[in-house]
Amino acid sequence: MFTDYIRISLNNLRQRKLRSFLTIIGIVIGIMAVVALISVGQGLQESITGQFEKIGSDRIIVQGGLMNYGAPGMGSEKLTKKDFDVITDVSGVKTAAPVSIKITQIKYKELEGITTISAMHEDYVQEMFLGMGLYEIEKGDVPKKGNRRHICIGSRLASGEFWGDEGPEISLRDKITLGETNFEKEFKITCIMKETGAPDDDSAIYMLMEDFNEIFNQPPDEYGMIFVKTKAGFDVKEVAEKIKEELKDSRGDENFQVSTLEQVIESFGSILGILNMFLIGIAAISLFVGGIGIMNTIYTSVTERTREIGIMKAIGAKNSDIVLIFLIEAGVLGFIGGVIGCGIGIMLGKAVELAAHQSGFTLFNALISPGLIAGAMLFSILVGVISGILPARQASQLKPVDALRFD
């Protein structure tokens, strides 16, 4: 019996191919948008979280300023040597390392560009910079204490991709000019970093703090931020709270931020979650419109098949049988729309992934899980079935005599 209902529903859809196709488009657009947006959003969140997790859960970041919407360590409020000493004296702190970051102009041969300069304190390069797990050396050696005007460069800068499609490769012992017009200095490349998958990091330049202070005329006792590593056995959140209390007492203000890596990950997750919900809300509008299209199609189908409904009832079909036939028809419309929408959504997600990889963001991968596809399919079928309830109920309430008289 049930297979007969499916056959009847499919036969009706085949007889009205154009109308069925136009009805399905609304569901296709909605499901396509949901799958593509969620896969991209989850992939972005996974890539960002993965990068932070490489640093280690025992790290704490201290920055100046109450809120910085730019890159970490680039706010106008600086930390000082006094702040650094206070942090290193906190119980549970194993190591603290000052870091300074600035965006500046670079020149290589006849080419000019703008990139980020990160300054490392010479005493903490191995433990706090290379020891984080984010950065690895591909060629050469990091600048050593006492070696002036030596730098490391990211893989994207070294390969020439930073300069464009036909950019020249940069090798060890080549020289780059850094700084603004009045503070230009020439630096020798002593190491090239392995690719991280993040375009900004792979285009960055890394130098020692002493050179950084000279080229940017920055006082030696001021830093953009301070990385902290906690001792084994200490709770990171408790150490962060202690740092916050000690800095507040020392500075006499709260114009700074103390964040654990877990808190940073949660912040990014919240922001991406809100963005995903907003985008999915837009996609839901398409699904709503698609649902209305299915409802309109089923209502039209009920009108066109009134005599057929009358004949079915006259030979013994129950109201529940009529309802089931039209619900199956609505569900099939949703199912077909879901299948096509999922297919296009997966292709769009992978297209975004490919575009990201071509732009240098190789750590990003669109996250298309079986759960996402199953959920999208279930949702599309539900939209179809729910949209068909009212017209199916109307069809079931037709009286056989009136239905057979219908012309």
PyMOL commands that set and color helices and strands:
alter all, ss='L'
color gray80, all
select helices_A, chain A and resi 2-15+17-55+81-88+125-132+155-159+161-163+181-183+199-202+209-215+236-251+261-304+306-314+319-358+370-396+400-405
alter helices_A, ss='H'
color red, helices_A
select strands_A, chain A and resi 59-64+79-80+93-108+111-120+137-140+150-153+175-178+185-193+205-208+222-223+225-230+256-260
alter strands_A, ss='S'
color yellow, strands_A
deselect
rebuild
show_as cartoon
